Amino acid sequence: MPSLFEPISFTRGPGLKNRFMLAPLTNLQSHADGTLSDDEYHWLTQRARGGFGATMTCASHVQAQGQGFPGQLGCWSDAHLPGLTRLAAGIKAAGSAAYVQLHHAGMRSPRDLIGTQPVCPSDDAETGSRALTLSEIEQLRADFIAAAVRAERAGFDGVELHGAHGYILGQFLSSTYNRREDRYGGSLQNRCRLVYEIIDGVRARCRPDFTLGIRVSPERFGLLLGEMRQVVQGLLHDGRLDFIDLSLWDVFKEPNEDAFKSKPLVDWFMDLDRRDVKVGVAGKIMDAATARRCLEHGADFVTIGRAAILHHDFPERVRANPDFVSMPLPVSAGHLREEGLGPAFVGYMKTWKGFVAEA
């Protein structure tokens, strides 16, 4: 078993100095037009200085109509390049690999935010979303690829495709939300087609040593665990990805489906043949022992979310204290400000039940 502080290499792009990756965390801190704010720059570069081997942006939307939340960092226009360039340089100067997570919210785009009807693989009455036309799917594919090229131009080491949490790529993977009858719907192979076409395009348009990963969820949002095992195995064998980031919500919980309750959720993926692709896990990794346990179960790296909000230097605290445990919740707003969260981010964390103490 590797140490949490053993370097890790990918097939393409720079290796990481340790096994800690900052999770792509919603923070609401960018400007309304998607350009980088000083608050978001400070939040991310502070985590890079805090010892994370890789620092990833929040979900960055590749189309204006794909925005999922206010204050979201954009990657859909060259107007975003100056801020992205500044951010990539700041992260890398701190000794951390710099990644952008590429995102489109699909049916989870709030209509009052995007000013138009949200889109989805198929019509969805619950969210009022309409089905994408075939030409719109082709444009979506092109815009994901263009955003990756933009991230490369800005100086980032790589990108992660956001295929998790019920956003548009995950919607295509789901037989619940994807009821198309063309080449993008029906069989699991067809539902995976858009993801593979985006991967193809990124590989064709970006430099050979550009790191490419994907984040996927194996449960909820209309996904079936058995199918997601097939999806992940296919992506591992395909060879064009460098890493897969499994967002599990709770790494060691039992799966939701009765047929899979015989072992922890993480173990349903650690037995897959990953060839040269690295696999990371995320979900309630709040202390050093749990991080080590993830590696014991076969993960190559850990993706840290809430613990990184509480402690900008979580990796360094684990290095100094092998028994380190994140501080208990709730925490004060003042503590979060000291940890580099701007006012919008602190306000967002107050919507997480039990995270921020009442004033």
N, C-alpha and C positions, 0 to 999 in steps of 0.2 A: 504494500500500500504506500503510495507517495505521501510525503508530508504536505501539509497545507502551504508550506513555504518553499516547496520544491518548484522550480520553474517548469512551465508547460509550453510545448511548441505545437503549432498548427501546421498543416500542410502548406498553407500560404500565409504570408504576412508575419509580423513580428510575434515572437513568443511572449508569454507573460512571466513576470518575475515571481509570481505566486499563484495560488489557486483561487483567489478571490476576484469576482467580477461584480461591479456595481449593477444592480438591477435597473432596468429602464422604468423610472418612477414618475408617474404623473405629478406635476408640481404647480401648474397654472401660472408660472412666473414669467413667461415670455410676453412680448407685446402682442396686441390684438391682430397685427398683420403677420404674425409668425416670426418676426425678427427677434434675435437674441436680446435678452435684458441683462443688465449687470447682476441682478439677483440670481438668475439662472446660471450665468457664468461663474459666480462665486460659489454657489451650491455644488456644482459639478467639479470645479477645479479643487475645491477643498477636499472632496473625496479622493481625487487623484493624489493630492499631497498626503492624504491619510493612509496611503499604503495599498490601495486597490490595484491589483495587477492589470485590470481593465476597467475603464470607466465608460458607461453607456449613457447616452442621452435618454430623455423621456421619449415616448412614442412621438415620432415626427411625421406629420401627415404629408403624403405625396400628392394630394390634390386638395384644393381649397374646400371642396364639398365633402372631403373625407375627414374633416376636423371632428374630433370626438369630445373636446372639452375646451373651455376658455383658456387663454394664455398658453396655448400649445405651440411648441417650437415647430416652425415650418421647414420643409425641405422641397417645396413644390415650385419655387421661383428662384431665379438668380439673384433677386433682391435679398435672399437669405444668405447668400454666400459670404458677405463680410463678417457677419456674426458667427457663422459656422467655422470660418477660417480662424477667427480669433479663438473660438472655443477649442478647436482641434489643437492649436498651438499651445494653449494653456494646459490642457490635459497632458499632452506629450512632454511638455517641459517638466512636469512633475514626475516623469518616469512611468506613466501609465499608458497602456494602449488605449486608443480613442475610437469608439464606435458610435454610429448613429443607428437608432432603431427606426425602421421605415414602416409606416402605418397608414391605414385607411380604416375608419370606424364603420363604414357600411351602414347597416340599419341602426347602428348605435350612435350615429351622428344626430345630435339634437337639431330638429328642424328650425327652431328659433335661433340657433347659433349659426347654421350654414345658410339660412335664408332660402332654402329650396327643399324639395322632397328628398329624404334620404334614399339611398339605393342599396340593393341587396341582390344576391343571385336570382332569387325569385320573389314575387310579390309577397309581402308580409303584412297582414291586416293588423296585427297587434301593434306594430311600430309605425304603420302607415308608409312603409317603404315600398318602392317599386322595383321591378326586375330590371337589371341592366340589359341593354341591347347587346348584341354580339359586337358591334363596333365600339360600344362603351367599354366592354371587357378588354378589347384590344388596346384601347386608349389607357385603361387602368394599368395594364401590363407595361405599356410604354412609359407611363409616369412613374411606376416603381423603379424601372430600370434607369430612367433619367435622374431620379432622386439619388440612386446609388452613385451614378457618375458625378452628380453634384457634390456628394459627400467626399468622393475621392478627390475632386478638384479642390475642395476645402482643406484637404490634408488629413482626413481621417484614415485610420488604418484599415477600416472595414465597416460593414453594416450588418445588422440583424434584421431579417424580415419578421414582422409581427404576425404570426399565424395563430396566436393564442387569444383567450379571453373573449371569444365571440365576436371578434372584429372581422373585416371582410374576407381575409384569406381563410380564417377558421369557418366562416359562413359557407364558403365554397366547399370545404371539406365535409360539412355536415349534411347528411341526407334529410335532416329535418328542415333546414333552411334552403338547401339547394335541391330544388325539384325540377331543374332544367331538363329539357329533352334534346339538347344539342350536345356538342362535343365537350362541354364543360359541366355536364350533369349526368346523373344516372349511376353508372358504375363508380366504384372507388377510384379506379384509374382516371376516369374522366373528371371526377371532383378534385383530383390532385393536379390536373393539367395546368391550371393557371400558376400554381406554385412552381412547377418545373419549368414553365416557360419564362417566368421571371428569373429563376436561377440561371437558365440558359443565357438570357439577355445580359444579366450582370456579368457573367463570366466572359461573354463576347465583347462587352463594352469597357470593362474595367481592366486595369493592369493585371498581369498574371499573379502578382503577390498580394492581391487585395483579399482580405479576410472576409468570408461570407458565412453567416450563421442564420438560424431560424429559431424562433421561440414558438413552442406549441403547448397546448393544454390537452391532456388526455381524457378529460371528463367535462361534464356540464356543457352548456351552450350547444346542445344538440349533437354532441360527439359521443361515440361509443368506444370504450376502452379497447376492445378487440380490434376495431378498425384502426385506431390510433397506433396500436402496436405495429400493424402492417405499414402504416404511413411512415412511422419513424424508422422501421427496418429498411424500407425502400430508400429513404433519404440517406441513411447510413451507407448503404451499398452503392448508391449512385456515384459518390466520390467527388461531387462538385461542391459540396459544403465542407466547411472546416470545423463547425461545431453545431450542436443542437442544444438548445436551452429549454429544459423541461420545466414549465411552470406548474407546480403540483399543488399549490395552496398550502399543503401540509405534507412534507416529504414522506413521513412515516405513517400517515393515516391509512385506514383500510379503504380500498376502492368503494365507490358508490354502488356498483353493480354486484349483485349477490354472487354471480358466477366467478368473481375475481377476489373475493374476500379472504382467500387463503393466505395472503401475504401482503406486506405493505405496498402501497402504490408504487414507490420507487423501484421495487424489485421486479415489477412487470416489464421494466425497460432495461435493467442492468444486465439481463441475460442475452440481449440482442447482439448480433455480430456487428461491431461498429467499425471494423477495419481501421482506417486512419482518422476517422472523424471523432472528435472529442465530444463528450456529453456532460453537460452541467445540470444542476438541479436547483430549484428554488422552492421555498415554502416553509415558513416558520423556523428558519435557521437563525436562532437568537443568541447562541452561545458557542463557545469553542468546542465543547463536547459534541454537539449536534453537527457542527461543520466537519469534524473528524469522522463522525459516524457515517456521513454521506460518502466520504471517500472509502470508508471500510466496506460500504455496500456496492462500490464500483464506480461512483461518479468521478469524473476527471477534475471537475471544479465546482465551486458553489457560487450561486448568484444571490447576493445579499440585498434585501429590500428594507424592511422595517428596522432592522438592527443598524443599517447604514444611516437611516434618518436620525436615530437616537445617538449614534456615535460616528462622526465623520471618519474617525481613525480606527474603526472596528478591526481591520487586519492587524494593525500595530498593537492594539490592546490584547488580541489573541496571542500575538508573538510574545508579548511581555508576560502574559499570565495564561497558561494552558487551561486554567479553570475559569476563564473569564465568562461572565454572564451579563447580558445587556441589562441596563437598569430597568426596574419594574415600571409598569404603566399604572396610572397616567403620569405624564410628565408635565412640567410647566411650559407655558408658551415661551417664557424667558429662556429655558434650557434649549428649546428648538432654535430660537434666534441665535444663541451662542454657538449652536452647531451649524450655522450657516443657512438656515431657512429664512427666506424673505417673508414679508407680511402676507402675500397671497398664498404661499405654501403653508404657513402656520394656520391661516384661515381654513385651508382645505383639510389639514390634519384634524381640525376641530370637528369636522363632519364624520370622522372615524370614531365610532362609539368607544369611549374609554381610553382614548389615546392621549388627549390633552386634558389636564385638570381644569376644573371650573375656576374662573378667576375669583 
